[in-house]
Amino acid sequence: MSSVRRSLSLIATLVLCACAGGADTNIDGTPLPDVDPATLQNIAKGQFGAKRRASAQAPAPLGGYARGCIAGAEQLAETGPTWQAMRLSRNRNWGHPELVDYVQDLSRKAAAQPGWAGLYVGDMSQPRGGPMLTGHRSHQIGLDADIWMLPARNLTLSAAERENISSISTRRANGAYTNSNWTRAHHEIIKAAASDKRTARIFVFPGAKVQMCKDAKGDRSWLRKVRPWWGHHYHFHVRLNCPRGDSACVNQSPPPPGDGCADAQEWVNNILNPPPPKPRDPNAPAPKPRRELRVGDLPQQCAGVLASR
């Protein structure tokens, strides 16, 4: 059996074990969705998911956050002075060196908050980025990271403990409000993350953005980068800008001008009082199911990333 087939077989086994109640779960402890092992070798997520190490290339994010890959990724150490990488079995603690440096910087700032020894770091990217076997559509170019809302008080968790511990939810009323788990420390950590010039966006549930808008004093410019999005109450999602000079990396359009607080309030209003659904045009064609990405759908350089030793 070739090394590629062995890797795909291992990945398929891991996925099936996860969906049967094994260790690979979401940060709230729920199992990840199933993946058909028979299709893995024909789609991009199967091929990128089979790679256990980064490519032997210079670091470069290639393509966009939801359609790309990363050459020469760096691995975030499983444990550091102020962080621990979680769910190690997923092998998703990889990213562009700038992301690794950013996470370490943010963890030191988090350690200055009462009750926090640092950060629990969730999914970053796979060793060569690309579409993931389960979960995210983004996180493909080594510039995205999920930071757990659970205060990191114990930085000596074993690998087994990191598989089984769950983060905490900080929302109530379907995302319209924060709950009692939300603290000023969450506000300050997200503020520190958004204030870093490398940050493009931070995604968090709408109620958290509204709460931060209410509590923010003085300079409010950092709030522009904090964007409301569904979910994101067990973690917040950091997205970095493309590193300067990396022309093959595709930035997302910048957030609209302003602090974005009115937009977040509109999200909350729609949660509390949902607008009536728009009538569907009976003559409109039914939406097509999203097709799985193939390697050919990604930037041309990604084939070389896969082929690299």
Summary of the structure (lengths in Angstrom):
residues: 309
radius of gyration: 19.6
end to end distance: 18.1
largest distance: 62.3
contacts: 1002
relative contact order: 0.16
helix: 34%
strand: 16%
